Amino acid sequence: MKNGIKKVLVVDDDSDDTELTMAALRETCKDANATAISSGVEAFAYLESCAGSLHYGDALPDLILLDVSLPMLSGLNVLRKIKQHVQLRTIPVVMLTNSKNARDVEDSYRSGVNAYVLKSNDYSKYVQAIENICRFWLCLNEPLPAWIQQDNPGNRPC
Amino acid sequence: MASLRPKILANLLRGSAAVAIVALILSPPLLAVNLGSAAILALAWIIPIAASWRLSNIGRSRAAAVVFVASAWLTLAVPAVLSPARLHGGSMVATLLVALLVLPTFWAAITGLLSLAAFGGAVALDAIGYSLPVIFPSSNGLEIFGAVLLSALVLIAVGLNFRDICPAIRIEFSEFLAHWVSNESGAKPSFCQRESQAAKSERRYRSLFESAMDCIIVIDRNGQIVDLNHRVSVTLGYVREELLGKPLAYVLDAQLMSRMYPRPADILTEHRTVRGEQELRAKDGTIRFAEFVASPLPDGNVLAIVRDITERKRAADAIKALNEALERRIAERTAELQEANQELQSFSHTVAHDLRAPLRCIAGFTTILRAEHGAALAGEPLLYLERINRNALRMQNMIDDLLRFAENVRGTLETTTVDMRSIVDAVLEDHLVQWGNRAKFEIGDLPQASGDPGLIREVWCNLVGNALKYSSKVAQPHIRIGGTTKGEMAEFWITDNGVGFDMAYADKLFAAFQRLHPANEFEGSGIGLATVERIVHRHGGKLRAYGQEGEGATFVFSLPAATHTDEVIS
């Protein structure tokens, strides 16, 4: 586990919700560097550019918080693209959404989501949820070592 | 005249012989059939004939004629009447009565006519001086005797067979006899009876055949039409002669031929009756639908009884089409309803999630504001923040309640026998922690009811919650709960000693979001009783409320009483 700042990518088209998430992140994870993007297309473009510039540093986010309902490229499609992408698919993706729709939940799991969390209407619970997510995925969970992540999968050592 | 008498008598006898010969030639089969009885009667006639001949020879021609005629009709009439009378099973007295009175008269007329004809012929021949020399060249006694015998035989034969010559007369005569003579049947049939029954049944068969409302077609082994009744002509538009001798295929469509099963030969060979449906082609080309029964006849033909069911089939088809149209329409409506239901569901989904999202922001930002800038907002601004926050929470609760209300009034009822007591106990348990010390609960008998346990629990939750809420201002809330069975319904009540309500507004109690008390006095969205009302109503029960301001309130609801066979689920 690396020391220092963790990169978190928040993808949500609702700017108020984004702001709440950012506030919660600021409050709970002092060493997290959060980036907010409001559309699926932009989010994936950003991730691809990160993957392309891997040689210049640890540019890939450590955690992606993804909303299900996004205009144009939906959260589910962003998820699918991430999980099909050779370099991006190892990044933990947590759905952070209002949708309790069983279909959305099922599709997310089938597409390889790492966790599915409902946004609580109670702000204090919301903060708590963000804190738990960060604690687990950023501190507790052991990520894939960076050198493997950066390697072309074809050259992976046996 | 006296010299003429023997000559007339001779000519009479010769004339009779001539008639007899003609009749003999004309009716050999009839004679053959009844030859036996005729021979016996002829022997019985020898005596009167010989007597009359003797009388004429000694010059008593009148006596001879009387004996001849009387013996003629008596010998003819008695056996003629006895056999049919006997065969119809008449009593002896009636038979004799008919034999002595009715038939002699009838036969006398016939034999009399024959004799008269012979006599007239003889007189006429005599008048022109012709004396039949070719047939009887001399008038010796033996020849005259032979002629008399022969004429007697013929008369007997003709007389006996008269009934056979004309079937109509024969049948009517036979029926006439039956009417007079018979009261019962079952006697052993004689030859005459068999004849008469066969004729009768032939006539009956014809009349049934022709007047039947169904088509009757008789076809032979090869499928050729042998006979058909009038109905066939009516149904198919052909004249009888157009179809006689034609193959059955003539009235079947070429395409339908292959479907004709089984063939007449099969029916005959296997000796079975076949039922089925068949399309027939009428003369004008229209197709008639028919059902048929085909069975073998003893004479080696096949009898087909065919019923035209075109109209019935058309009506059935129309009904079928109508039913299909109805079903299609129902399916369409169901699909529409399902779609509408789907829309409603997605609507409540929207309400549940999208509508609540802004509230989260309001509550969230006020919380952040208070936490991060609380110091700067001290005083009135902070109080306003509290208000904003409180209202956001209230709206959130309302939305939650509304969603629950929608869920409760939708969906299917899963009805079973419900143990009310355990449900009420479970509901009260939730409140005991908060109210155990202050409130007094009194629970009476609670009969079992039939309903959806989840929804009934919801009813009690709301009613108990309400009762406690509206009695929270009295020193010791007193909640009484009870129930009873009234016929097919079980009735339950809950009474509190709280603020009560004005009965004038009782109708507003059960409407969603309608409240009788200001929100700041008693919390709540005003949807609880509406939910209760909907649930009770869905179970086929009724909810009523009684109250008085300051005197508490009573809510009474009914549910279907439990049927004892159900398994009890608490």
Boltz contact constraints between the chains, C-beta under 6 A:
constraints:
  - contact:
      token1: [A, 16]
      token2: [B, 361]
      max_distance: 6.0
  - contact:
      token1: [A, 20]
      token2: [B, 364]
      max_distance: 6.0
  - contact:
      token1: [A, 23]
      token2: [B, 368]
      max_distance: 6.0
  - contact:
      token1: [A, 98]
      token2: [B, 353]
      max_distance: 6.0
  - contact:
      token1: [A, 98]
      token2: [B, 357]
      max_distance: 6.0
  - contact:
      token1: [A, 121]
      token2: [B, 356]
      max_distance: 6.0
  - contact:
      token1: [A, 121]
      token2: [B, 360]
      max_distance: 6.0
  - contact:
      token1: [A, 121]
      token2: [B, 396]
      max_distance: 6.0
  - contact:
      token1: [A, 123]
      token2: [B, 363]
      max_distance: 6.0
  - contact:
      token1: [A, 123]
      token2: [B, 364]
      max_distance: 6.0
  - contact:
      token1: [A, 123]
      token2: [B, 367]
      max_distance: 6.0
